[in-house]
Amino acid sequence: MPELQHFQRSDDLDWDRVFAAFDRDGGVIVEGFLDEALLARLQSDVAPLVAKKTPGSTTPGLWTEFHGEQTKRITGLPAVSPAWVELLQDEAYRSMGDRYLGRNEYWLNTGQLICIGPGETAQMLHRDELNWPHAMRDDEITVTAIFALTDFTEENGATVIAPGSNHWEGALPEVPPGTTCRATMPAGSALLYSGKVVHGGGANTTEDEWRVGLHAGFCRGWLRAEENHQLTVPLDVAKTLPADVQYLLGFRSYDPAFGARLGLIDYDDAGRLLEG
Ligand SMILES: O=C(O)CCC(=O)C(=O)O
């Protein structure tokens, strides 16, 4: 039975070993990624949003199924969760982006809560990089963390993942029986995974348990992000955020070392709009 390697976050965790497992399997679990205080603040920041939201997608067709009829998805979190803004600056989380996408060469793709409710069926298996089929190439264009804000169990919808499928040929390969496992992990853990690994949300077979995950991916700065942060985060709020978070949300222009500049205003850094 395939499985993902688990690590425990600590000051002396060897992150090269973590990323070696990431490279081999396409995903890895780091338990204790969020310390207890940050986990508690995240849970309390999002609780009112989760309570207010009704499950299901407003987009018809395939998306209704993909988003999940018994799943609540909530975006725009930097505007309402100081704990999420803090996590966006976490050194270990950012080291995943720096390593695979290049320092300052990526922005936030998604920062969405995915709350899988009782009765939800398994999501279609997919690769995140299929958001940008024309940009797919050998190296990563997107990498993601799913932070567990509740325990993730086989019963409540822990992510289904095919370890090693990051190396499989083809855009969306067949998933042979027996090649997937579940990313079960205690609350506070993070599943870090490749844009190339085949995965999907799991079925929730419980009567009354919600699986709450924070799906937080990075993509290359020259790609259009899945979430439109500049409309979900009001400008007044954006002005109060740390500069590197403003950059991650696209309120500052993409300006990698080699000189390209994207997302400009009056041919200058969009960040000037945040000043004064
Ligand atoms: O919530 C999960 O476990 C995975 C969800 C996912 O992959 C997606 O919605 O793109």
The ligand as a Tripos MOL2 file, in Angstrom:
@<TRIPOS>MOLECULE
LIG
   10     9     1     0     0
SMALL
NO_CHARGES

@<TRIPOS>ATOM
      1 O1         -9.4110   19.4770   -0.2390 O.co2     1 LIG1
      2 C1         -8.6380   18.6260   -0.6620 C.2       1 LIG1
      3 O2         -8.2320   17.6750    0.0050 O.co2     1 LIG1
      4 C2         -8.0990   18.7490   -2.0810 C.3       1 LIG1
      5 C3         -8.9200   19.6910   -2.9180 C.3       1 LIG1
      6 C4         -8.3470   19.9530   -4.2610 C.2       1 LIG1
      7 O3         -7.4070   19.3530   -4.6860 O.2       1 LIG1
      8 C5         -8.9710   20.9800   -5.1120 C.2       1 LIG1
      9 O4        -10.1020   21.3970   -4.8600 O.co2     1 LIG1
     10 O5         -8.3250   21.3870   -6.0990 O.co2     1 LIG1
@<TRIPOS>BOND
     1     1     2 2
     2     2     3 1
     3     2     4 1
     4     4     5 1
     5     5     6 1
     6     6     7 2
     7     6     8 1
     8     8     9 2
     9     8    10 1
@<TRIPOS>SUBSTRUCTURE
     1 LIG1         1 GROUP 0 **** ****
